[in-house]
Amino acid sequence: MDHADEPLSARPALETESLRFLHVTVGSLLASYGWYILFSYIVLYIVIQKLFRRLRALRQRQLDQAEAVLEPDVVVKRQEALAAARLRMQEDLNAQVEKHKEKLRQLEEEKRRQKIEMWDSMQEGRSYKRNSGRPQEEDSPGPSTSSVIPKGKSDKKPLRRGGYNPLTGEGGGTCSWRPGRRGPSSGG
């Protein structure tokens, strides 16, 4: 019986030794790569969830297509809805086109009216620039039009300063580019 007890007592020691070895190796593995393993499990979980969603959507689409093939009423209703939507869109487009045509007609009428007013004012001897509807007063008590000196355009800014020349590089403000030195960069 002593021989029978030896293997039993050696067996739990062997098991505890293997458990201890397993504990040490797994513990050191988790201590070294624990965060990487955790993040890889999270990424794997997310990827699996997305794949299952796509698979479910694909199956649902296949079922819908199978039902649509089997039920011609659904197909007819879909086509009618599509035709009604197209008809509404076409009516909206036609209404917009009519509004645009009406605007163009009004603009043409306005231009024609301005041209007629300009022609009438030129026939009466008035300046065509005064086509705003108020006639030029000929019996004004003020000075005559020939002695009035027209104002210069002093309100507008000049496009550039007087002495500006882009080829000289002067007067350009803060923007003055100069090419780099030629030759070797070291001094000696």
C-alpha positions as CSV (number, residue, x, y, z in Angstrom):
1,M,0.0,0.0,0.0
2,D,2.9,2.3,0.5
3,H,3.6,2.1,-3.2
4,A,0.1,3.0,-4.0
5,D,0.2,6.1,-1.8
6,E,3.4,7.4,-3.4
7,P,2.0,8.1,-6.8
8,L,-1.0,9.8,-5.2
9,S,1.1,12.1,-3.1
10,A,3.5,12.8,-6.0
11,R,0.5,13.6,-8.2
12,P,-0.8,16.5,-6.3
13,A,2.7,17.9,-5.9
14,L,3.1,17.6,-9.7
15,E,-0.2,19.3,-10.3
16,T,0.6,22.1,-7.9
17,E,4.0,22.5,-9.6
18,S,2.3,22.7,-13.0
19,L,-0.3,25.1,-11.6
20,R,2.4,27.2,-10.1
21,F,4.3,27.2,-13.4
22,L,1.1,28.1,-15.3
23,H,0.4,30.9,-12.9
24,V,3.9,32.3,-13.2
25,T,3.9,32.1,-17.0
26,V,0.4,33.5,-17.4
27,G,1.1,36.2,-14.8
28,S,4.3,37.3,-16.5
29,L,2.6,37.2,-20.0
30,L,-0.3,39.4,-18.7
31,A,2.1,41.7,-16.9
32,S,4.1,42.2,-20.1
33,Y,1.4,42.2,-22.8
34,G,-1.8,42.7,-20.8
35,W,-2.9,46.0,-22.3
36,Y,-2.2,44.8,-25.8
37,I,-4.2,41.6,-25.2
38,L,-7.1,43.7,-23.8
39,F,-7.2,46.1,-26.7
40,S,-6.9,43.3,-29.2
41,Y,-9.9,41.6,-27.6
42,I,-11.9,44.9,-27.7
43,V,-11.0,45.4,-31.4
44,L,-11.9,41.8,-32.1
45,Y,-15.2,42.2,-30.4
46,I,-16.1,45.3,-32.4
47,V,-15.1,43.7,-35.7
48,I,-17.2,40.6,-34.9
49,Q,-20.2,42.8,-34.0
50,K,-19.9,44.7,-37.3
51,L,-19.6,41.5,-39.3
52,F,-22.8,40.1,-37.6
53,R,-24.7,43.3,-38.4
54,R,-23.7,43.2,-42.0
55,L,-24.6,39.5,-42.2
56,R,-28.0,40.3,-40.7
57,A,-28.5,43.2,-43.1
58,L,-27.5,41.0,-46.0
59,R,-29.9,38.2,-45.0
60,Q,-32.7,40.8,-44.5
61,R,-32.1,42.2,-47.9
62,Q,-32.2,38.7,-49.5
63,L,-35.5,38.0,-47.7
64,D,-36.9,41.3,-48.9
65,Q,-35.9,40.6,-52.4
66,A,-37.4,37.1,-52.2
67,E,-40.7,38.6,-50.9
68,A,-40.7,41.3,-53.6
69,V,-40.3,38.6,-56.2
70,L,-43.1,36.5,-54.7
71,E,-45.5,39.5,-54.1
72,P,-46.1,41.4,-57.3
73,D,-48.4,43.8,-55.4
74,V,-45.5,45.2,-53.5
75,V,-43.5,45.7,-56.7
76,V,-46.5,47.5,-58.3
77,K,-46.9,49.7,-55.2
78,R,-43.2,50.6,-55.2
79,Q,-43.3,51.5,-58.9
80,E,-46.4,53.6,-58.4
81,A,-44.8,55.5,-55.5
82,L,-41.7,56.0,-57.6
83,A,-43.8,57.4,-60.5
84,A,-45.7,59.7,-58.2
85,A,-42.5,61.0,-56.7
86,R,-41.1,61.6,-60.2
87,L,-44.3,63.4,-61.2
88,R,-44.2,65.7,-58.2
89,M,-40.5,66.5,-58.9
90,Q,-41.4,67.3,-62.5
91,E,-44.3,69.5,-61.5
92,D,-42.0,71.4,-59.1
93,L,-39.4,71.8,-61.8
94,N,-42.1,73.1,-64.3
95,A,-43.3,75.6,-61.7
96,Q,-39.7,76.9,-61.2
97,V,-39.3,77.1,-65.0
98,E,-42.5,79.2,-65.3
99,K,-41.3,81.5,-62.5
100,H,-38.0,81.9,-64.3
101,K,-39.6,82.6,-67.6
102,E,-41.9,85.2,-66.0
103,K,-38.9,86.9,-64.4
104,L,-37.1,87.0,-67.8
105,R,-40.3,88.5,-69.4
106,Q,-40.4,91.2,-66.7
107,L,-36.7,92.0,-67.2
108,E,-37.2,92.2,-71.0
109,E,-40.2,94.4,-70.5
110,E,-38.2,96.7,-68.2
111,K,-35.3,96.9,-70.6
112,R,-37.7,97.7,-73.4
113,R,-39.4,100.4,-71.4
114,Q,-36.0,101.9,-70.5
115,K,-35.0,101.9,-74.1
116,I,-38.3,103.7,-75.0
117,E,-37.8,106.3,-72.3
118,M,-34.2,106.8,-73.4
119,W,-35.3,107.3,-77.0
120,D,-38.1,109.7,-76.0
121,S,-35.7,111.7,-73.8
122,M,-33.2,111.9,-76.7
123,Q,-36.0,113.0,-79.0
124,E,-36.9,115.8,-76.6
125,G,-33.3,116.9,-76.3
126,R,-32.8,115.7,-72.7
127,S,-29.8,113.7,-71.6
128,Y,-30.5,110.0,-71.8
129,K,-28.7,109.5,-68.5
130,R,-31.5,111.1,-66.7
131,N,-34.1,108.4,-67.5
132,S,-35.3,108.2,-63.9
133,G,-38.6,110.0,-64.9
134,R,-37.8,113.6,-63.7
135,P,-37.4,116.1,-66.5
136,Q,-34.4,118.4,-66.6
137,E,-35.5,122.0,-65.6
138,E,-34.7,124.5,-68.3
139,D,-35.9,127.6,-66.5
140,S,-33.8,127.1,-63.4
141,P,-32.8,130.4,-61.7
142,G,-29.3,129.1,-60.8
143,P,-26.2,129.3,-63.0
144,S,-26.3,128.0,-66.5
145,T,-25.1,124.5,-67.3
146,S,-22.2,125.7,-69.4
147,S,-20.6,127.7,-66.6
148,V,-20.8,124.8,-64.0
149,I,-17.5,123.0,-63.6
150,P,-18.0,119.3,-63.1
151,K,-16.5,117.8,-60.0
152,G,-13.6,115.5,-60.2
153,K,-13.7,112.0,-58.8
154,S,-12.1,112.9,-55.5
155,D,-14.2,110.3,-53.5
156,K,-12.4,107.3,-55.0
157,K,-9.0,106.1,-53.8
158,P,-6.3,105.8,-56.4
159,L,-5.4,102.3,-57.4
160,R,-1.8,102.6,-56.3
161,R,0.4,105.2,-54.8
162,G,2.2,107.7,-57.0
163,G,5.7,106.4,-56.9
164,Y,5.0,102.7,-56.9
165,N,6.9,100.5,-59.4
166,P,6.8,96.8,-58.9
167,L,10.1,96.3,-60.8
168,T,12.2,98.5,-58.4
169,G,11.3,96.6,-55.2
170,E,10.7,99.9,-53.4
171,G,7.4,101.1,-51.9
172,G,6.0,97.6,-51.6
173,G,5.4,97.8,-47.9
174,T,6.4,94.8,-45.9
175,C,6.8,92.4,-48.8
176,S,10.4,92.7,-49.9
177,W,11.9,89.5,-51.1
178,R,15.6,89.2,-51.8
179,P,17.4,86.3,-53.3
180,G,19.9,84.4,-51.1
181,R,23.6,84.7,-51.2
182,R,25.5,82.8,-53.8
183,G,28.5,80.7,-53.0
184,P,29.4,78.4,-50.2
185,S,27.4,78.7,-47.0
186,S,30.5,78.4,-44.7
187,G,32.5,81.5,-44.1
188,G,36.0,80.2,-44.0
